[in-house]
Amino acid sequence: MNTSDQTATCRRRFLKQAALGVAALGAPFSLAAAQNDRKAADSFAFGLVADVHYADTEPKGGRYYRDSAAKLAAAVEVFQREHAAFVVELGDLVNTGPSKAAELSYLKTVCGILGRYPGPKHFVLGNHCVEKLTKAEFLTACGRDPRTTYYSFDHGSHHFVVLDADFLEDGTPYGAGNFQWTDSWIPAEELRWLEADLARAAGRPTIVFIHQNLHNDGNPHAVKNAPQVRKVLEEAGSAVAVFQGHMHTGGGAQIRGVAYRTLRAMVEGPGIENNAFAVVRVNKSRIDFQPFGKMPDGC
Ligand SMILES: [Zn+2]
């Protein structure tokens, strides 16, 4: 299947969900419609960026680490222009550095850029975030509470869940490079928390953020116990979409009524012309995904 065929297939999948009145992902929304929607009580937008991988180092392969600074600055301008209610960074905010001090200096640069956006910012833990740092060190440097690596919040009519798949099979948290990037798990304790959290949300439509993938079973980018996580989401019956990073080309699927969408990595490709990020507009009955730059619009 070539890329355009894949895009067409995925768009159809997302439109099928729209026909069910649950959510639409894939069709860029019209600006006029968005402006009208903004007046509605439960209509709002949020910004999404994945795999920034900022580092003050030379490019390697397709990854242009330094260029992510200008790309992220451009994304922040769009998030402000589009009145994003909050911004979610989907993991791998910085690339691996030669030392803890180097990684902290990369974080200072990139968090300074994100800080130009004045609203709430959510940081999903990626594998590269904890190559030299612990989770607590990373989150503290980002200005987040270091005690909560997974949590939820409500906005408008929707419930939002930030998951942390940076764990080994026995529940040991990733930290300071004690892991293989392909060995990602959601531990039993987090699964129990998710089940209880979705029950507390009492059917509120739910959007999930995670770095590693909850579809793509068997792929090295997938969470090893993704089927267990999907079962919790499916049984709650309220999950409409899952936004992910980690697999830099992007992609997606729809499984049992839940749309899984992996964002293309911001770090891929030189210069601002290779930027990739998205604005997601939410209202009661639909979700519209607006891609920017090289972000595919189909899935
Ligand atoms: Zn990455």
Residues whose N, C-alpha, C, O or C-beta is under 5 A from the ligand:
A	BS01	ZN	D51 D92 H246
